[in-house]
Amino acid sequence: MPPLAVLGSREAERFPEKFRGLGRGHYDICDAEQFDLVLDSSKLEPSERAQRVAGALKA
């Protein structure tokens, strides 16, 4: 899960006039420890994320 600042920046790009704060509102609800695979999209390129998902599916 990317840092909250990254989520806020993405929201601002996607929805310049509405839906602000959705990432902040849901940030604490998601607990990364509850998932088998956690990918930080602020650090990994799409191809890297895809490779990790494919690897997890094979395992």
Buried (B, 14 or more C-beta within 10 A) or exposed (E): BBEEEBBBBBBEEEEEEEEEEBBEEEBEEEEEEEEEEEBEBEEBEEEEBEEBEEEEEEE
